[in-house]
Amino acid sequence: MEPRPRMSWVMAACMALSWPLAGPQASNARAQEAGSVLTIVEPGPQTPLAGIVGMRAEVVPAVDVERVEFYVNGVPACTAPAPAPFECSWDAGDSSEPRIVRVVARFRGGGRLVRSMRARGRPAALFSAGTDVVLVPVVVQDRRGRFVEGLTPDDFDLFEDGVRQDASFFEASSVALDLVLAVDFSASMTAAMGPLRFAARHFIRELPEPVRLGLIAFNDRTYVLARQEQNRAVLSQAVDALPAPFGGTALLDAMNYALDLHGDGQAHRVVVLFSDGDDRHSFSVVDAVQERIRARQATVYVVTMGRGREIERVRELLGSLTQVSGGRAFSIERIEQLDGVLAHIRDRLRNRYFLAYQPSNPQRDGTWRRIEVRTGNRRHQVTAREGYVAGAGF
């Protein structure tokens, strides 16, 4: 009788971890007996694993499922407790390398199911701004805060890193708008949902054309309710479908998700985010969000509601993020004030000037280029994004 071959340490380790060697399969006899099937819904095989990534799995039937755990390259990413839906979000960063996603559904009593898949990284050119033409949205106000109309290209002086640039394009207001509205529906928003829905519907209905809209709802997770939608009736229905409030607040994660929801192209990218709470659940950090704002060339507006030390800390933090983008941070004390603030943001979008130029510095070296826009009138207050990342293309 020939001796039985010894099991390799690789095979032994895989069996101990219940990591399937030949395709996804149930990893525990008890789970197999239950007849449940685990499926990875998000990310898909072609979904770039970069930025804020939605992780979602289905277990059918989900009887006795205690939680679903998501791992990336063996490192815990996030956990979705029962009941379904089993979904959570994770900040994957900016890597272009493919990674292995492993999902473990754990049952009461010790059973589990395991699936794994290979996910690709972000395409190298998707996350950096191009230097062929730089688009600069500009808002001009007088000392009383009134919007200044009727300006011409000759009224503007444009600089990159202190060097004067020649504008090759000038337009007032009519550049396409790619806007994402992100609204907080954490547990503290329970009494405010009626006025919030009203303000959101009014804001969407009165936005300037042409516009593509996305709608995100967030608590300690992020949910996409609409993606680059042009039909405003559909968007109003999405607002009506905002879930009943629950959970905590992951504000920075929602901001990252909103930035990544934008399409590519030459539309003016805008994020408008509303929250009433301190951020206690985000995986994202401020510096990473700021870099993503810079790279996506988005204008960010944030509205916060409430009083107290914690909300003031959040306002200070968000003010620094909006400033780099050429947007603004607003604060309100009552939800009834939200409609007026959104109307002001809408007016700013209606009173935009757009300058475009081909940089005199042609290097695509990934450096931060500072932009400055002035008019010849010292009484004008000019708001524009502070710069862009000189990357490899849109």
JOSUL-V604721 format. One record per pair of residues at least 6 apart in sequence whose ideal C-beta (glycine too) atoms are under 6 Angstrom apart, sorted by sequence separation. I is the first residue (numbers start at 1). J is the second residue. D is the distance in whole Angstrom. If there is no record, write none. Layout:
<<I/J/D> <I/J/D>>
This chain:
<<26/32/4> <43/49/6> <59/65/5> <80/86/4> <106/112/5> <141/147/6> <142/148/6> <217/223/5> <229/235/5> <322/328/6> <14/21/6> <70/77/5> <80/87/6> <158/165/5> <262/269/5> <293/300/6> <322/329/5> <70/78/5> <80/88/5> <104/112/6> <105/113/4> <140/148/4> <216/224/6> <217/225/6> <18/27/3> <158/167/6> <226/235/6> <373/382/5> <43/53/6> <69/79/5> <78/88/4> <104/114/5> <215/225/4> <319/329/4> <57/68/5> <215/226/4> <304/315/5> <318/329/5> <330/341/5> <373/384/4> <42/54/5> <67/79/6> <68/80/5> <78/90/5> <103/115/5> <214/226/6> <226/238/4> <77/90/4> <214/227/5> <225/238/4> <258/271/5> <42/56/4> <67/81/5> <102/116/5> <153/167/6> <214/228/6> <41/56/4> <55/70/4> <66/82/6> <101/117/5> <212/228/5> <213/229/5> <302/318/4> <315/331/6> <371/387/5> <40/57/6> <41/58/6> <65/82/5> <153/170/4> <370/387/4> <68/86/4> <100/118/6> <101/119/5> <212/230/6> <369/387/5> <39/58/5> <368/387/6> <369/388/6> <98/118/6> <99/119/6> <302/322/6> <38/59/5> <369/390/5> <62/84/5> <98/120/5> <213/235/5> <300/322/5> <36/59/5> <37/60/5> <55/78/6> <98/121/6> <215/238/5> <367/390/5> <97/121/5> <251/275/5> <36/61/6> <96/121/4> <217/242/5> <300/325/4> <365/390/6> <366/391/6> <73/99/5> <95/121/5> <96/122/5> <299/325/5> <301/327/5> <364/390/6> <72/99/5> <73/100/6> <220/247/5> <252/279/6> <271/298/6> <299/326/5> <300/327/4> <301/328/6> <302/329/5> <303/330/5> <304/331/5> <305/332/5> <96/124/5> <204/232/6> <219/247/4> <220/248/4> <249/277/4> <251/279/4> <256/284/5> <299/327/5> <364/392/6> <57/86/5> <72/101/6> <253/282/5> <269/298/4> <270/299/5> <271/300/5> <272/301/5> <273/302/5> <274/303/5> <275/304/6> <276/305/4> <220/250/5> <249/279/6> <252/282/4> <253/283/6> <276/306/5> <56/87/4> <71/102/4> <204/235/5> <222/253/6> <250/281/4> <253/284/5> <290/321/6> <185/217/5> <222/254/5> <248/280/6> <250/282/4> <252/284/4> <278/310/4> <293/325/5> <55/88/5> <70/103/6> <94/127/6> <186/219/4> <248/281/5> <256/289/6> <259/292/5> <176/210/5> <177/211/4> <178/212/5> <179/213/6> <180/214/4> <181/215/5> <182/216/4> <183/217/6> <185/219/6> <255/289/5> <54/89/6> <55/90/6> <69/104/5> <201/236/5> <222/257/4> <228/263/6> <218/254/4> <256/292/6> <278/314/6> <52/89/5> <53/90/5> <68/105/5> <252/289/5> <259/296/5> <201/239/5> <303/341/5> <52/91/6> <53/92/5> <67/106/5> <200/239/5> <259/298/6> <65/105/6> <66/106/5> <50/92/5> <65/107/6> <66/108/5> <197/239/5> <216/258/6> <49/92/5> <64/107/5> <50/94/6> <64/108/5> <301/345/5> <57/103/5> <59/105/5> <214/261/5> <49/99/5> <190/245/5> <189/245/4> <185/242/6> <326/383/6> <185/243/6> <187/245/5> <326/384/5> <187/246/5> <326/385/4> <185/245/5> <325/385/5> <186/247/5> <220/281/4> <186/248/6> <324/386/5> <40/103/5> <186/249/5> <38/105/5> <49/119/4> <50/121/6> <49/121/6> <50/122/3> <182/254/5> <48/122/4> <38/113/4> <40/115/5> <31/107/6> <43/119/5> <182/258/5> <38/115/5> <40/117/6> <180/258/4> <31/111/4> <30/111/4> <31/112/6> <180/261/5> <31/113/5> <28/111/5> <28/112/5> <178/262/5> <27/112/6> <178/263/6> <26/113/5> <27/114/4> <188/276/6> <178/267/4> <188/277/6> <24/115/4> <176/267/4> <177/268/5> <178/269/5> <179/270/4> <180/271/5> <181/272/5> <182/273/4> <183/274/5> <184/275/4> <186/277/6> <297/388/6> <184/276/6> <175/268/5> <295/389/5> <294/389/5> <18/114/5> <264/394/5> <137/268/5> <89/221/6> <88/221/6> <89/222/5> <202/339/6> <199/338/4> <203/342/4> <195/335/4> <199/339/4> <206/346/6> <195/336/6> <208/349/6> <208/350/5> <192/335/4> <199/342/5> <137/299/6> <89/253/5> <128/295/6> <127/295/6> <129/297/5> <173/352/5> <175/354/5> <172/353/6> <171/354/5> <169/356/4> <167/355/5> <168/356/6> <168/357/6> <167/357/5> <168/358/6> <91/283/5> <165/357/4> <91/284/5> <158/355/6> <163/360/6> <160/359/6> <52/253/6> <52/256/4> <147/351/4> <52/257/4> <161/369/6> <51/260/4> <139/348/5> <160/369/5> <161/370/6> <160/371/6> <159/372/4> <137/352/5> <138/353/4> <158/373/6> <137/354/6> <157/374/5> <136/355/5> <155/375/5> <135/356/5> <133/356/5> <134/357/6> <133/358/6> <131/359/5> <131/364/5> <138/373/5> <143/379/5> <142/379/6> <140/380/5> <141/381/5> <140/382/5> <139/383/5> <138/384/5> <136/384/6> <134/388/6> <129/388/5> <131/390/5> <129/389/5> <128/389/6> <129/391/5> <128/391/2> <130/393/5> <128/392/5> <130/394/5> <125/392/5> <125/393/5>>
